[in-house]
Amino acid sequence: MKWTRKTTLALSAALVVLVVAAVVFVRRDSSRSNETAADPGPAAAQPTPSAGSAETPWTGTWAVALQNGGPAFERQTVRQVMRTSIGGDTVRIKLSNEFGSDPLTVSAVYLAAHQRTSTVDASTNAHVTFDGGDSVTIEAGQTAVSDPVEFVLPAGGDIAVSAYVPRRIGSVTQHAFANRNNYVAAGNQSTKASLSGVRTFDNYAFLAGIDVRNAESEGAVVTLGASITDGFDSTFNENRRWPDQLARRLVGANRTVGVLNAGISGNMLTQDGAGQSALNRFDRDVVQQTGVKWVIFSDAAINDLGGDRPPGGEELIAALQQLIQRSHDAGIKIYCATLTPYKGAGYWNDEGEAGRDALNDFIKGDGSGCDGVIDFDTATHDQSDPTRYDSRYDTGDHLHPNDAGMEALAAAVDLGLFRV
């Protein structure tokens, strides 16, 4: 063959095509290898990783309502345990300094499968970074969201977030009642399987939420309420709150709905006290949650009724109507739960009972604006005296349900409400 400049150009073009094809093949093969070699994370109920996980939207799998007045930390590792609702193949965490007065710095943040007490499965440790860095400083009033972390998160599993607080923070943003033990120890022990010199505390500190990516996610429901939603008097360390039991029902029904608990013990609908009122915290604790499509409003108004001068039914109804309107403005469906009985509780009186009746009648009546009704009252009251708890469900204080009562509340929620 006669070698010409035209021949040279043709051969060069052919070589370019071959090189491009080879690069594409190598990249595709490398992608398959990386997916195969990914850390499997905690064993149990592992979802299949999605090929398009970067496009899969986030959904909240765990959250708490935020309050002020948390404990101080300095040069300590804080290990906190939480029960997931839905699983996923990619995780991010939210740290909050919402109520802080000084900057909060944390470093060496790790996510791992929880085993028992302060012990995690260190082989599952996943390093959590913020803008690619090991450390993050969160200014007062702000929240930090981590980078995505590849971690196969099981539905209904226990995980732990460990973080080192290198500099003193006098009072952190918290959730005051964790209903379980969390752990703190001196020095940076974030990567250790078990903490040395550990002590326990029973709130959540600066940890606000955990989100997952799951291609099968249907969205999240926020449970907004007070101590009954918060799980007060349910068995400590056992995740027996009614939102936990609702999450288990959803998983058992092969539903992929995140359940985010925004209950605060002692909280009220209309007045600040134990945390900001439901009215004042609604945007942060409901509307701004990740992937939220539904909210269940339940027991906060019982604490309004427990005051020396309880608000009348009209005031409570007007406040609930605000929440209904704000839910709809945000494109969120709101399900209204009737107030459980509380006669015999220390702060019960006839005036408060009249307010409970008025609010329950409004919720169950036509034209309330609620997108659905969950009848917690009927599920728990004594058939012979509807102003009192059924004794099977009463902890003894005539205000809070026991574990069986929590189960009855969860069973009263129609899972068909969570349809897209």
N, C-alpha and C positions, 0 to 999 in steps of 0.2 A: 504494500500500500504506500502510495506517495504521501509523505508527511508534509502537510501544509499548515499555514496559520489557522485555516478553517477547521482542520482536524484537531489541532491543539485546543481550540475553544470548545469544540464538541465534547472532547474527553474531559475537559475541566468541568463542564456543566454536569456531565454524568457523575463525576466524582462528588460534586456538591450534593446531588440528589441522594447518593449512597450514604454520605455522612449524615445528612439530615435524617434519613430513615433509621440509621443505626442509633442516633441519639434518642429518637422517639421511642424505639424499642427498649433501649436501656432504661429510659425514664419510666416507661410503663412497667417494666420488670422490677425496677427498684421500688416503685409504689406498691406493687403486690408484696414484695419482700418486707417492706416496712409495716404493712398492715398485718402480715402474718406474725412478725416478731414483736408486735406491741405488747406491753406489759398487761397481763390479763387482769390485774387488780384483784379485789376481793372475790372469792369464789361464792357463787350462789346467784341464781336468777339473772345471769349475765345477758344483757341485750346484745343483739348483733350490731356491730359498728356500722354506721351509715357511710356509704362512699361519698356522699355529699354533705358530710357533717358540718362543714364550714357554712353551708347554706341553711342548715337546720336551725330553727329558732330556739331560743332558750326558754325553759320553763322552770319555775321555782319548785324545788322538791322539799325544802325545809325553810322555815323562817320564824322569827319571833318579833313581837311588838317591843319597841324600844322605850326605855325609861332613863331617868337620870339617877345619880346616886350610887353608882357601882363602886367596887373596892379599888384600892390603890395597888399598883404593881411597880416593881423596880428590879431589873436584872433577874427576872424570873421567867420560867417557861409555863405557859398556860395551856393545858390540854382539855378540850371540851368535846363532849360526846353528843351526838344527835342521831335520831332515827329518820331515815329517808322515807319519802312516800313513793315517788316514782324513781326508776333507774335511768341510766343513760351512759353514753360512752365518753363524754367530755364534761368537765365540771369547772365551775368558777365559784369563788366565795366572795362575800361582801363583808367588809369590816366597817364599823360605824364609829364616828366621833361626834354624833349628832348633838349630844348634850354635854360634851366636854368644854372646858374653858381653856385648855392648853393643847398644843399639838400632841398627837399620839403616834409614837414610832413603834413598829413591830418588824421583826425580821425572822429569818429561818422558819418560815411558815410551811408546814407539811400536812398533807392529807393522807390518812391511812385507814385500813379496816380496824375497827375496835374489837377487842377480844373480851376483856374483863377489867374491872376497876380502871387503873391508870395504864393498862397494858394494851398495846396495839400490835398488829402484825407488821413488823418492821420491813418485811420483804415487799409490802405493798406501798411503802412510803413514796409519795409523789411530791416533789418540790413545787410549791406555789409561788409564782413570781408576780410582780407588779411592774408593768411597763418594762419587762425583761430583767428587773433587778430583784435582789434578794430581800431588800428592805423597802418599806414604804412609810412615809410620814403623812398623817392625815390631820389636816387643820381642823380647829374647832368648828363644829356645825357641818362637817363634810363626811362623805362616805367614799370608800375606795373599793373598786371592783377589780379582782385579780385577772391576770391573763388566763386564757383557757388552759386547762390541764387535761391531758389524756389519762382517763381513769375510768375503768369499767365499774360503775356504781350500781349496786344491786337495789332493786325495789324492796322497801321494807327492811333495809339493812342498817346496821349500826356502824357509823364512821366517826373518826375523831379528827379534829383540827388542832394541831399544836403550833404555838407561836411564841417566840421569845420577845419579851419587852425589855429592851436594853436600858432605857432611861425612865426615870420616875414619872408616872402619871398619877396625879393625886386622886382623881375620881373618874372612872370610865363610864361611858354609856353602857347600859346593862338591860337585861330582862331579869326582873327581880326574883322570879320563881321558876327555876328550871325543872323542878320536880324530879331531880336526879342529882347524883354527885358529878361534879367536874373537879379538875385537879390542877394544882399549882406546885412548882418546885423551884428551888434556887438554881440559877445559872442556865446556860443554854443546853437543854436536853431534848430538843425537838425531835431529833432523829432516833432517840433511844426507844427500844421496845417498851421498857418500864421505867417510870420516873423514880429517882432516888430522893429520899427525904420529902416525900409528897404529903400534902395536906389537901383536904377537900373543901369545896364551897358549893353552894346550891343555887347559884344564879348563872346566867350567861353574860359574859363580859366581852364587849366590843364586837361580838360576832352577830351579824344581822341576818344572813341568809345564805343559802346554797342553791345554785341553779345548775341544771343539766341540759344537755342536748339529747333529744330522743326523737327520732323521726316519727314515732308512733304517738307522740304526745297529743292529748286532746285539750290541754290548757290546765289552768290551776284554779282551785277554789280557795278563797280566804275565809276563815272562820273568825268573825269579829265578835268579841264578847268580853266577859269578866272572868271571875274565878272558876266558874263551871267549865268554861271553854279552856281556861288555863290548866285545868286538871287538878285543882286544889282538892285534897283528901282522896284522890285516887292513889293506888299503891305506888310508893316512891320507887324510882329506878325501873319501873316496868312498862312505861309507855301505855298506860291504860286510860288516858284522856279520851273523851268521845271523838275528837278529831283524829287521834291515832287509830281508833277502832274503825272510823269511817274510811281511813286510808287502807286499812287491811281488807275491808269489805270491797273496796274498789279493785284492789289487786286481785282478790279472789274471784272477782267477776270479769277478769281480764280487761280491765279498764286502765288507761294510762292518764290519770288525772292527778296532778300535784295537789296536796293538801297543806296549806300554810296556816299555822296557828297564830292568830293575832289576838289572843285573849290576854288580859291583864287582871290579875287578882285584885279585887277592890275597885276596879274601874267603873266609871259611870257614863251614861249616855250624854248628859247635859253639862256636867261640871268636872273640872280638873280636880285631881286628888291623887289617887294611886295611878300615876301616869296621866297624860292628857286625856280629856274626855273623848269618847268615840267620835263626836262631832269634830273635835279639833285635830285628831290624829288620822282621820279617815283617808285623806289624800296620801299620806306617807305609808300607812300600814295596809291600805287596800289598793288604791288606784295605782300606786307606783310599784306594786309587786310584779315580778316577772311572769308574763304569760297569763295574767289573771283574766278569767272570763266570767267568774261567778263569785258572789260573796253571800255567806250565811250570817245574818245578824241575829244574835240570840239574847244573852242574859245580862248585858250591861245595865239595863234599866232597873233591874232588881235593886241595885245599890242606890239608885236615885230614890227609890221608894223607902229605903231604910233610914232616911234622915229624920230629924225632929220635925221638919216641915216638908214632907214629901211633895214633889210636884204633882199637880193633878193630871188626869188622863189626857187632857187637851194639850198640855205642854209636852208630854212624852210623845204624843201622836205627831205634833208639829215637828219635833226633833227627828223622829223616824221618817217623816215625809221629806225632810231635807236630805237624809241619807239615800232615800229612794231616788230622789231627783238627781243627786250627784252621781249615783251609780249609773243611771241611765245616760246622763251627760257624757260619762266616760265609756259608754258602750258595754257596761258590765251588768249582768242580770243579778238581781238581789232577791234572795229567798229569806223570808221573815219567819223566825221561830217564835212561837208563843212562849211566854214566861212560865217557868216551872213554879210549883207551889212553894210557899215558904212560911206558912203559919206554924208557930212554935219557935221560929228563929228569934233571937234576942231583939231584933229591931222590927219585928212584925207589928202592925197595928191596922185597925179597920180602914183608916184613910189610905194606907199603902195598898191594902187588898183591893180597894175600889179602883185605884190607879192601875193595878195589874189587870183587873177585869176589863177596864176600859181599853187598855192597849191590846189585850188579847182579842177583844171583840172587833177592834179596828182591823187587826191583822187578818182575822178570819172572815171579815165582811167583804162585800163586793166593793170594788172601786178603790182599794187601798193603794194600788200601784205596785204592790209586791208581785214579783214574777212567779212566785210560788210560796206555799205555806208549809212549814214543818211544825207539826203539833207536839212540841216537847211537853206541854202541859198534860195533854191526854196520855202521853207515853209514860208519865211518872206519877200522876196524882192517885191518891186513894179514892177508889170508886165510891166509897161510902161518905167521904168527906173531901171533895175536890180542892179544898184550900190547903190540904196537907199532902206530903209525900206518901206514896205507898211505902210501907215499912220495909219492904224488900230492897228498896233503892235508897234509903235514908242512911247517911253516915251517923246520924244521931244528933246532929246540930239542926236538923229540919230545914237546911238551906242548901247543902251540897250533896250531890248523889255519890254513892259508893261505886265500886267497880261495876256492879251489876246495873246500877242506874246509868253509868256512862255508856254501857253497852246498849241499854234501852234507848238512849238518846241517839246513838249512832244508827241503830236499827230503824228509827223513825224517819231517817233521811231516805227519800226515794232516789235511787241511783239514776233513774230515768231523767232527773232534773239536769244531769250533766251531759246533755247532748248538744253537739255543735249545730 
